[in-house]
């Protein structure tokens, strides 16, 4: 029996989308509005002169988080499944790129090891979504 018939996905996928979306949207807003404060909360340090770039990155972090809000309704019909699958594909791709970029910069010594939490978070979220897409947790073909 597929997950759709079991009623598995409607219970947790919208909650996942809300939680992950809120995590990134709120982080993005904090990075845009108060980059120094946001970085301290994350245990990271960037010189104040670089905060404009951190704020700019915050806009992208917010945008990725906001994408999840398009997929808050349970994927109960074909249209909702397409929306949810598209959100998962695009955000998983962005997260994979970010995780790989950060891992490379940490390994080369260009970024502090504290950035590993960001890389690992993005990698973990992307992995869940790639696996879910492969296993058709959202349903559809």
Backbone torsions as a table, in degrees:
resi	resn	phi	psi	omega
1	UNK	NA	134.1	-179.4
2	UNK	-80.1	161.2	-177.3
3	UNK	-57.0	-34.1	179.8
4	UNK	-60.6	-44.4	179.7
5	UNK	-70.1	-29.4	179.3
6	UNK	-76.4	-14.4	-177.1
7	UNK	75.1	21.0	-175.8
8	UNK	-71.3	-52.6	-170.8
9	UNK	-69.3	-34.2	-177.7
10	UNK	-61.8	-24.9	-177.3
11	UNK	-76.3	-39.5	-172.4
12	UNK	-111.1	-25.8	-177.3
13	UNK	-63.5	-45.4	177.1
14	UNK	-61.8	-35.0	177.6
15	UNK	-68.1	-40.2	175.5
16	UNK	-58.2	-50.2	-178.3
17	UNK	-60.4	-40.9	179.3
18	UNK	-66.1	-44.8	-177.1
19	UNK	-68.1	-48.3	-178.2
20	UNK	-68.7	-39.9	177.6
21	UNK	-62.7	-44.4	178.8
22	UNK	-64.6	-39.9	178.8
23	UNK	-56.1	-50.4	-177.6
24	UNK	-74.2	-40.5	-179.2
25	UNK	-62.4	-44.4	179.3
26	UNK	-67.9	-40.4	176.2
27	UNK	-61.2	-43.6	179.3
28	UNK	-61.4	-44.1	178.3
29	UNK	-61.7	-44.7	178.5
30	UNK	-62.6	-41.9	179.0
31	UNK	-64.2	-35.3	179.0
32	UNK	-73.5	-44.8	-172.1
33	UNK	-86.1	-35.7	-175.6
34	UNK	-145.3	70.4	-173.7
35	UNK	-59.0	-39.9	179.2
36	UNK	-62.5	-45.4	178.7
37	UNK	-62.6	-46.0	-179.3
38	UNK	-60.4	-44.0	-179.7
39	UNK	-65.8	-38.4	176.9
40	UNK	-62.8	-41.1	177.4
41	UNK	-60.1	-33.1	-178.8
42	UNK	-86.9	-3.0	-179.4
43	UNK	73.4	28.1	-177.8
44	UNK	-118.6	158.9	179.6
45	UNK	-130.9	132.8	173.1
46	UNK	-137.5	134.7	-179.9
47	UNK	-57.5	142.4	-177.8
48	UNK	-52.7	-32.9	179.5
49	UNK	-65.2	-16.3	-179.2
50	UNK	-98.1	0.7	-174.8
51	UNK	-63.0	-28.6	178.2
52	UNK	-60.6	-37.5	179.8
53	UNK	-72.7	-34.8	175.9
54	UNK	-65.2	-40.8	177.1
55	UNK	-62.4	-41.0	179.2
56	UNK	-63.2	-43.1	175.6
57	UNK	-61.5	-36.3	177.3
58	UNK	-57.2	-35.2	178.0
59	UNK	-62.1	-39.7	178.3
60	UNK	-71.1	-39.5	177.8
61	UNK	-62.0	-43.5	177.1
62	UNK	-60.4	-44.4	-178.1
63	UNK	-61.4	-41.6	177.8
64	UNK	-62.8	-45.8	179.0
65	UNK	-61.6	-42.2	-178.9
66	UNK	-64.9	-27.7	177.9
67	UNK	-57.0	-37.2	-178.7
68	UNK	-62.8	-25.4	-177.8
69	UNK	-69.2	-17.9	174.1
70	UNK	-73.5	-14.1	-175.6
71	UNK	-118.1	34.2	-179.4
72	UNK	-81.5	-25.4	179.1
73	UNK	-77.1	144.1	178.3
74	UNK	-57.8	139.4	-179.2
75	UNK	-77.8	70.2	-173.5
76	UNK	-90.6	-12.7	177.2
77	UNK	-135.5	174.4	-174.7
78	UNK	-57.9	-44.9	-178.7
79	UNK	-61.4	-45.0	180.0
80	UNK	-66.0	-36.3	178.0
81	UNK	-65.4	-39.8	178.4
82	UNK	-64.1	-44.6	179.1
83	UNK	-61.1	-48.9	-177.6
84	UNK	-64.1	-44.9	179.6
85	UNK	-62.9	-38.8	178.7
86	UNK	-65.5	-44.2	177.1
87	UNK	-59.9	-46.4	-179.5
88	UNK	-63.0	-42.5	-179.7
89	UNK	-63.2	-48.8	-175.2
90	UNK	-68.2	-42.3	-179.4
91	UNK	-73.0	-34.7	176.0
92	UNK	-64.7	-38.1	177.8
93	UNK	-63.9	-48.0	179.9
94	UNK	-59.9	-44.5	-179.2
95	UNK	-65.4	-38.3	178.1
96	UNK	-63.4	-44.9	179.1
97	UNK	-62.0	-45.4	180.0
98	UNK	-62.3	-46.1	-178.9
99	UNK	-61.0	-44.3	179.6
100	UNK	-67.1	-41.4	178.0
101	UNK	-60.1	-50.9	-179.0
102	UNK	-62.5	-42.3	179.3
103	UNK	-59.4	-42.7	178.9
104	UNK	-65.0	-42.4	-179.6
105	UNK	-70.5	-34.5	175.7
106	UNK	-67.1	-45.6	-179.2
107	UNK	-62.6	-32.8	-179.5
108	UNK	-84.0	-6.2	179.8
109	UNK	85.8	4.3	-179.6
110	UNK	-78.7	-21.8	175.5
111	UNK	-125.9	147.8	178.9
112	UNK	-67.1	154.4	-178.7
113	UNK	-63.2	-19.8	177.1
114	UNK	-59.0	-24.7	178.7
115	UNK	-70.4	-10.9	179.7
116	UNK	-61.3	-31.1	178.5
117	UNK	-63.0	-38.0	177.6
118	UNK	-67.2	-46.0	179.9
119	UNK	-61.1	-44.7	-178.8
120	UNK	-67.5	-38.6	177.2
121	UNK	-62.6	-48.4	179.4
122	UNK	-62.9	-41.2	179.7
123	UNK	-63.9	-41.7	-179.2
124	UNK	-66.4	-45.4	179.5
125	UNK	-63.9	-44.6	178.4
126	UNK	-60.0	-42.5	-178.7
127	UNK	-61.2	-45.2	178.4
128	UNK	-58.3	-44.4	-176.6
129	UNK	-70.2	-42.8	177.8
130	UNK	-61.7	-43.3	178.6
131	UNK	-62.9	-45.6	179.5
132	UNK	-60.5	-40.1	177.3
133	UNK	-65.8	-43.6	179.6
134	UNK	-62.8	-40.5	-177.9
135	UNK	-87.2	1.5	177.7
136	UNK	59.4	42.7	176.1
137	UNK	-60.8	-28.5	-179.1
138	UNK	-82.2	-20.7	-179.3
139	UNK	91.9	-176.7	179.3
140	UNK	82.6	-179.0	-179.4
141	UNK	-120.3	NA	NA
